[in-house]
Amino acid sequence: MNLSAGILTIRESKFYKTRLAPMSPALNGALGEYVAQRAKDRSAPSEAALFLTRTGTPVARHTAENVFSRLRAHAGVQRHDGGRYQPRLHDLRHAFAVHTGCGVFCWNT
């Protein structure tokens, strides 16, 4: 992540590619605050994963999906069209990519 340039580096995403994505000023500011707070709480190398557990290890995918599911249920976000599956974390990522044009503006390295 390069906060001064407003660029987020997504490592080993789909097909194990690394991608660069521009960040909005709001996201850049929020992530800057998170990184500053994380630096105060514990020492994490700058090349460490962005989201870490209490023990300093990267958050596993299944953990992120579980937290998203619990937050979604708590917020009352659910499908009402009779669909079998409730919104997933991946659905949020897909909606973001489609509605922001990230598919056009994100690039591979």
Buried (B, 14 or more C-beta within 10 A) or exposed (E): BEBEEBEBEBEEEEEEEEBBBBBEEEEBEEBBEEBEEBEEEEEBEEEEEBEBEEEEEEEEEEEEEEEBBEEBEEEEEEEEEEEEEEBEBEBEEEEEBEEBEBEEEBEEE
